[in-house]
Amino acid sequence: MKKTVLVFLVSLWLWSCSSNSSSEPVVYFKKYDEKLAVEKQQNHPKKRMQFTMFQSKYLDLNTVYEPFNDALSDFSESEYLKLKPLILEKDIPFLQQQIQNGKLSYEKLTLFYLYRIRKFESDSLLSLNSIISINPSVLKEARLRDKNKPSNTENSLYGMPILLKDNINTIGMPTTAGALALANNKQTTDAFIVEKLKENGALVLGKVNLSEWAYFFCSGCPLGYSAVGGQTLNPYGRAVFETGGSSSGSGVAVAANFAVAAVGTETSGSITSPSSLNSVVGLKPTIGVFSRTGIVPISSTLDTPGPMTKSVIDNAIFMNAMRGYDKSDSASKELKEDYFKEGFSKSIKNVKLVFLASLMKDSIYAASIDKFKKMGVELVEEKPSSVPLNGFITLLNIDMKHDLPNYFSNAAAKNISLQSVKDVTDFNSKDSLLRAPYGQQLLHGIVADTTSLKTLSVIKNNLATSGKEYLSSLEKEGVTAILSINNYHSSYAAVAKYPTLTVPMGYRKSGEPVSLTFIGKPFTERKLLEIGYAFEQFTNSRKMPKNYQ
């Protein structure tokens, strides 16, 4: 009898221990000792890559992922492996076709990305620090998309999980711009472009890391660092290659197949640069194509959101889903353009492109020019004279000095008490090691700049003239676009208010991605996409990062 009671008590104790342990939350995202990695990074030949830290000291992705633990516990590695051939590197029409024929669902597609993000971001040797937050209701929304699926979604963003740069207001998630000063900026309304994306059925999967304050924050600091998200890393060379900025997380997450696509924002090179360095397609449109309402600003003169995708087709489909006239944005235009109507052709005719003599020493660029010749494109060589962009920093300083307070007053959550750039610098100064470990020199520059609005108007006009002068070959008869590399000429395109499209064109011997950038005339995005598609299909340059396949 005593023996029976003893066995029962031991069994009860073991069951109790088992029950208690299973009720404890599983920790997937564990902080690791990064001391040796930081020491090793000090040997990097690029000063900007000599990181002082990798991991966020603020973010806990275990908390972010808590709403999905139950759903993901039923989503196995075998299920993930089974879905990989249907999802990785596939464009939107293909994904929609698989959903229509029942091989996929919007819920399964969303679960796949949630699982994949957790799989890589929880691995200390592979984490990219690209994710800041996940939409807690995204699975519920995916199920609703499945339930209410329209009959024709082939060229639609309907049900496609996308990521947003974390300077874009989104209901249900904070909008931080990577800054701890905005860590509690949670109760905002949707930015205008987010409203449009949702109207078109897109699923907002989450928010991605960025260069803090869109890289108008610290001087010479790492691209892709923010106090909220930590140091974003390039999947083609983790801590070896730069991520580009400021839409670092958008480029990295798309390259690593963490979502179908992502939204970035650009003032000057902030879509073009990370798209190029992460081998994805990025389009910085003409100012006015997309609304800026509800986006944390640098410059109302130059800022614009834009799509970042794995293919030109996806980029065009994304363009259609984001567009719309916004009466709250003085630059917004009423446009009827369909960026993907009747698709694109693999051949291009009656196109004249300008290539730059100064870039022909780059072997990949030179090879791309040869490929255009084989495609039958008319090419013209140009040697534009150097044109200074005097006052460029002043333009950004004074715009941000006025535009950021406007965001605080009209678009930030009501609990945000910040009123000026100086309020931000004062906040950071109270704990600079945590809030501004690389300094905040550019913000201090804004506070100190006393340029008048009258003088600023002159600077803007002069800059626009300089940009158009450098890119004047676009005005020659029949010229469609100028061919550049990465973000080499983004500042000229920015001040001239010309659109740019970057498409992967190859990889350096080191493995670092390099892209061809098309600079076009205002509101010629459709034409740029047509040329970019033909180049993409002819070259088939993009490759997945090998450690993220």
Secondary structure, 3 states (H helix, E strand, C coil): CHHHHHHHHHHHHHHHHHHHHHHCCCCCCCCCCCHHHHHHHCCCCCHHHCCCCCCCCCCCHHHHHHHHHHHHHCCCHHHHHHHHHHHCCCCHHHHHHHHHCCCCCHHHHHHHHHHHHHHHHCCCCCCCCCEEEECCCHHHHHHHHHHCCCCCCCCCCCCCEEEEECCECCCCCCCCCCCHHHCCCCCCCCCHHHHHHHHCCCEEEEEECCCHHHHCCCCCCCCCEECCCEECCCCCCCCCCCCCCCCHHHHHHHHCCCCCEEEEEECCCCCHHHHHHCCCEEEECCCCCCCCCCECCCCCCCCEEEEEECCHHHHHHHHHHHCCCCCCCCCCCCCCCCCCCCCCCCCCCCCEEEEEHHHCCCHHHHHHHHHHHHCCCEEEEECCCCCCCCCHHHHHHHHHHHHHHHHHHHCCCCCCCCCCHHHHHHHHHCCHHHHCCCCCHHHHHHHHCCCCHHHHHHHHHHHHHHHHHHCHHHHCCCEEEEEEECCCCHHHHHHHCCCEEEEEEEECCCCCEEEEEEEECCCCHHHHHHHHHHHHHHHCCCCCCHHHC
